[in-house]
């Protein structure tokens, strides 16, 4: 009979919720950077660069999570 390590389960739950919030915040922030400001019709280049950088960070977080979940890569 196996026992459940409740503290480890709680730790995984907290990290999962925190990471989901961070990914959602990064996605929202990058979307905000891709939106034109005021009466401008186009987005400034600096805002595009920041938006793409945020998307890249978000992608790296997701890839790291996949690396942790797939045992083949370990």
OpenMM code with the backbone's topology and positions (N, CA, C; nanometers):
from openmm import Vec3, app, unit

residues = "UNK UNK UNK UNK UNK UNK UNK UNK UNK UNK UNK UNK UNK UNK UNK UNK UNK UNK UNK UNK UNK UNK UNK UNK UNK UNK UNK UNK UNK UNK UNK UNK UNK UNK UNK UNK UNK UNK UNK UNK UNK UNK UNK UNK UNK UNK UNK UNK UNK UNK UNK UNK UNK UNK UNK UNK UNK UNK UNK UNK UNK UNK UNK UNK UNK UNK UNK UNK UNK UNK UNK UNK UNK UNK".split()
positions = [
    Vec3(0.0843, -0.1177, 0.0000),
    Vec3(0.0000, 0.0000, 0.0000),
    Vec3(0.0890, 0.1243, 0.0000),
    Vec3(0.0601, 0.2143, -0.0894),
    Vec3(0.1404, 0.3361, -0.0966),
    Vec3(0.0678, 0.4506, -0.0272),
    Vec3(0.1466, 0.5431, 0.0208),
    Vec3(0.0874, 0.6599, 0.0849),
    Vec3(0.1120, 0.7826, -0.0028),
    Vec3(0.0278, 0.8799, 0.0116),
    Vec3(0.0367, 1.0014, -0.0685),
    Vec3(0.1182, 1.1041, 0.0085),
    Vec3(0.2154, 1.1622, -0.0588),
    Vec3(0.2934, 1.2703, -0.0001),
    Vec3(0.2161, 1.4003, -0.0248),
    Vec3(0.1381, 1.4412, 0.0747),
    Vec3(0.0489, 1.5548, 0.0588),
    Vec3(0.1239, 1.6860, 0.0399),
    Vec3(0.2394, 1.6995, 0.1026),
    Vec3(0.3166, 1.8228, 0.0862),
    Vec3(0.3701, 1.8360, -0.0570),
    Vec3(0.4120, 1.7243, -0.1150),
    Vec3(0.4593, 1.7272, -0.2535),
    Vec3(0.3428, 1.7600, -0.3479),
    Vec3(0.2261, 1.7046, -0.3213),
    Vec3(0.1086, 1.7344, -0.4029),
    Vec3(0.0705, 1.8819, -0.3918),
    Vec3(0.0779, 1.9357, -0.2714),
    Vec3(0.0489, 2.0778, -0.2516),
    Vec3(0.1507, 2.1650, -0.3254),
    Vec3(0.2773, 2.1251, -0.3206),
    Vec3(0.3821, 2.2000, -0.3896),
    Vec3(0.3587, 2.2000, -0.5412),
    Vec3(0.3249, 2.0861, -0.5971),
    Vec3(0.2976, 2.0779, -0.7411),
    Vec3(0.1767, 2.1636, -0.7771),
    Vec3(0.0748, 2.1636, -0.6943),
    Vec3(-0.0454, 2.2426, -0.7195),
    Vec3(-0.0141, 2.3917, -0.7186),
    Vec3(0.0610, 2.4359, -0.6190),
    Vec3(0.0947, 2.5785, -0.6084),
    Vec3(0.1808, 2.6226, -0.7265),
    Vec3(0.2798, 2.5432, -0.7626),
    Vec3(0.3668, 2.5794, -0.8755),
    Vec3(0.2882, 2.5810, -1.0058),
    Vec3(0.1960, 2.4876, -1.0237),
    Vec3(0.1146, 2.4830, -1.1451),
    Vec3(0.0255, 2.6061, -1.1569),
    Vec3(-0.0404, 2.6428, -1.0483),
    Vec3(-0.1278, 2.7603, -1.0509),
    Vec3(-0.0463, 2.8874, -1.0736),
    Vec3(0.0678, 2.8992, -1.0061),
    Vec3(0.1537, 3.0161, -1.0234),
    Vec3(0.2025, 3.0281, -1.1676),
    Vec3(0.2457, 2.9170, -1.2250),
    Vec3(0.2952, 2.9191, -1.3624),
    Vec3(0.1840, 2.9536, -1.4613),
    Vec3(0.0644, 2.9018, -1.4379),
    Vec3(-0.0487, 2.9349, -1.5257),
    Vec3(-0.0799, 3.0842, -1.5197),
    Vec3(-0.0721, 3.1436, -1.4018),
    Vec3(-0.0961, 3.2873, -1.3875),
    Vec3(0.0134, 3.3672, -1.4593),
    Vec3(0.1388, 3.3238, -1.4449),
    Vec3(0.2493, 3.3934, -1.5117),
    Vec3(0.2343, 3.3861, -1.6633),
    Vec3(0.2000, 3.2696, -1.7162),
    Vec3(0.1837, 3.2549, -1.8615),
    Vec3(0.0673, 3.3408, -1.9113),
    Vec3(-0.0420, 3.3438, -1.8374),
    Vec3(-0.1563, 3.4270, -1.8781),
    Vec3(-0.1200, 3.5751, -1.8730),
    Vec3(-0.0444, 3.6149, -1.7718),
    Vec3(-0.0031, 3.7551, -1.7607),
    Vec3(0.0921, 3.7932, -1.8739),
    Vec3(0.1862, 3.7044, -1.9068),
    Vec3(0.2783, 3.7329, -2.0174),
    Vec3(0.2035, 3.7444, -2.1496),
    Vec3(0.1053, 3.6583, -2.1705),
    Vec3(0.0278, 3.6630, -2.2946),
    Vec3(-0.0528, 3.7926, -2.3025),
    Vec3(-0.1145, 3.8313, -2.1936),
    Vec3(-0.1921, 3.9556, -2.1914),
    Vec3(-0.1027, 4.0773, -2.2117),
    Vec3(0.0130, 4.0760, -2.1473),
    Vec3(0.1049, 4.1883, -2.1604),
    Vec3(0.1601, 4.1986, -2.3016),
    Vec3(0.1920, 4.0847, -2.3626),
    Vec3(0.2416, 4.0896, -2.5005),
    Vec3(0.1324, 4.1381, -2.5953),
    Vec3(0.0092, 4.0983, -2.5705),
    Vec3(-0.1028, 4.1464, -2.6513),
    Vec3(-0.1182, 4.2975, -2.6369),
    Vec3(-0.0986, 4.3484, -2.5164),
    Vec3(-0.1069, 4.4919, -2.4926),
    Vec3(0.0029, 4.5660, -2.5694),
    Vec3(0.1219, 4.5081, -2.5756),
    Vec3(0.2312, 4.5716, -2.6489),
    Vec3(0.2082, 4.5698, -2.7999),
    Vec3(0.1310, 4.4746, -2.8498),
    Vec3(0.1028, 4.4685, -2.9934),
    Vec3(-0.0133, 4.5588, -3.0348),
    Vec3(-0.0788, 4.6241, -2.9399),
    Vec3(-0.1919, 4.7109, -2.9689),
    Vec3(-0.1435, 4.8536, -2.9907),
    Vec3(-0.1879, 4.9198, -3.0986),
    Vec3(-0.1465, 5.0586, -3.1215),
    Vec3(-0.1935, 5.1519, -3.0092),
    Vec3(-0.1126, 5.2539, -2.9810),
    Vec3(-0.1432, 5.3479, -2.8732),
    Vec3(-0.2099, 5.4722, -2.9309),
    Vec3(-0.3175, 5.5142, -2.8681),
    Vec3(-0.3844, 5.6384, -2.9086),
    Vec3(-0.4390, 5.6318, -3.0500),
    Vec3(-0.4107, 5.7375, -3.1268),
    Vec3(-0.4628, 5.7481, -3.2631),
    Vec3(-0.3685, 5.6864, -3.3660),
    Vec3(-0.2613, 5.6253, -3.3200),
    Vec3(-0.1651, 5.5650, -3.4128),
    Vec3(-0.2291, 5.4460, -3.4840),
    Vec3(-0.1966, 5.4332, -3.6117),
    Vec3(-0.2494, 5.3206, -3.6888),
    Vec3(-0.1581, 5.2000, -3.6847),
    Vec3(-0.0307, 5.2232, -3.6560),
    Vec3(0.0655, 5.1130, -3.6517),
    Vec3(0.1326, 5.1087, -3.5150),
    Vec3(0.1832, 4.9924, -3.4829),
    Vec3(0.2515, 4.9726, -3.3555),
    Vec3(0.3985, 5.0110, -3.3731),
    Vec3(0.4522, 5.0812, -3.2737),
    Vec3(0.5928, 5.1215, -3.2791),
    Vec3(0.6826, 4.9973, -3.2757),
    Vec3(0.7977, 5.0096, -3.3377),
    Vec3(0.8902, 4.8964, -3.3473),
    Vec3(0.9357, 4.8494, -3.2098),
    Vec3(0.9600, 4.9429, -3.1181),
    Vec3(1.0059, 4.9040, -2.9848),
    Vec3(0.8987, 4.8222, -2.9119),
    Vec3(0.7731, 4.8584, -2.9317),
    Vec3(0.6655, 4.7817, -2.8684),
    Vec3(0.6559, 4.6411, -2.9289),
    Vec3(0.6789, 4.6305, -3.0599),
    Vec3(0.6768, 4.4985, -3.1250),
    Vec3(0.7884, 4.4105, -3.0704),
    Vec3(0.9068, 4.4687, -3.0532),
    Vec3(1.0210, 4.3919, -3.0018),
    Vec3(0.9920, 4.3413, -2.8606),
    Vec3(0.9369, 4.4284, -2.7766),
    Vec3(0.9033, 4.3870, -2.6396),
    Vec3(0.7952, 4.2793, -2.6424),
    Vec3(0.6960, 4.2948, -2.7294),
    Vec3(0.5890, 4.1947, -2.7405),
    Vec3(0.6419, 4.0590, -2.7825),
    Vec3(0.7309, 4.0580, -2.8819),
    Vec3(0.7889, 3.9312, -2.9252),
    Vec3(0.8801, 3.8714, -2.8183),
    Vec3(0.9501, 3.9555, -2.7435),
    Vec3(1.0354, 3.9061, -2.6343),
    Vec3(0.9502, 3.8392, -2.5265),
    Vec3(0.8367, 3.8994, -2.4945),
    Vec3(0.7476, 3.8387, -2.3953),
    Vec3(0.6919, 3.7052, -2.4458),
    Vec3(0.6584, 3.6992, -2.5731),
    Vec3(0.6114, 3.5725, -2.6303),
    Vec3(0.7215, 3.4661, -2.6261),
    Vec3(0.8459, 3.5082, -2.6498),
    Vec3(0.9572, 3.4141, -2.6446),
    Vec3(0.9776, 3.3612, -2.5029),
    Vec3(0.9687, 3.4484, -2.4032),
    Vec3(0.9823, 3.4047, -2.2635),
    Vec3(0.8704, 3.3073, -2.2287),
    Vec3(0.7497, 3.3394, -2.2716),
    Vec3(0.6373, 3.2506, -2.2459),
    Vec3(0.6592, 3.1143, -2.3116),
    Vec3(0.7090, 3.1144, -2.4343),
    Vec3(0.7373, 2.9886, -2.5031),
    Vec3(0.8444, 2.9072, -2.4331),
    Vec3(0.9471, 2.9746, -2.3819),
    Vec3(1.0523, 2.9030, -2.3085),
    Vec3(0.9989, 2.8400, -2.1798),
    Vec3(0.9101, 2.9108, -2.1115),
    Vec3(0.8492, 2.8542, -1.9903),
    Vec3(0.7688, 2.7299, -2.0256),
    Vec3(0.6931, 2.7356, -2.1343),
    Vec3(0.6129, 2.6203, -2.1764),
    Vec3(0.7024, 2.5039, -2.2176),
    Vec3(0.8087, 2.5316, -2.2916),
    Vec3(0.9011, 2.4250, -2.3318),
    Vec3(0.9707, 2.3621, -2.2114),
    Vec3(1.0049, 2.4433, -2.1122),
    Vec3(1.0661, 2.3891, -1.9909),
    Vec3(0.9676, 2.2980, -1.9162),
    Vec3(0.8410, 2.3381, -1.9122),
    Vec3(0.7395, 2.2535, -1.8496),
    Vec3(0.7237, 2.1216, -1.9232),
    Vec3(0.7273, 2.1250, -2.0557),
    Vec3(0.7211, 2.0009, -2.1330),
    Vec3(0.8441, 1.9142, -2.1075),
    Vec3(0.9600, 1.9778, -2.0970),
    Vec3(1.0834, 1.9043, -2.0666),
    Vec3(1.0708, 1.8316, -1.9326),
    Vec3(1.0099, 1.8969, -1.8352),
    Vec3(0.9946, 1.8346, -1.7035),
    Vec3(0.8928, 1.7203, -1.7058),
    Vec3(0.7931, 1.7296, -1.7921),
    Vec3(0.6881, 1.6276, -1.7929),
    Vec3(0.7212, 1.5047, -1.8771),
    Vec3(0.8051, 1.5196, -1.9778),
    Vec3(0.8325, 1.4081, -2.0678),
    Vec3(0.9611, 1.3383, -2.0235),
    Vec3(0.9518, 1.2172, -1.9725),
    Vec3(1.0699, 1.1489, -1.9175),
    Vec3(1.1755, 1.1116, -2.0214),
    Vec3(1.1395, 1.1084, -2.1468),
    Vec3(1.2346, 1.0721, -2.2522),
    Vec3(1.3516, 1.1701, -2.2566),
    Vec3(1.3278, 1.2962, -2.2222),
    Vec3(1.4304, 1.3996, -2.2320),
    Vec3(1.5260, 1.4011, -2.1127),
    Vec3(1.4997, 1.3244, -2.0112),
    Vec3(1.5852, 1.3291, -1.8908),
    Vec3(1.7013, 1.2363, -1.9053),
] * unit.nanometer
topology = app.Topology()
chain = topology.addChain("A")
for resn in residues:
    res = topology.addResidue(resn, chain)
    for name in ("N", "CA", "C"):
        topology.addAtom(name, app.Element.getBySymbol(name[0]), res)
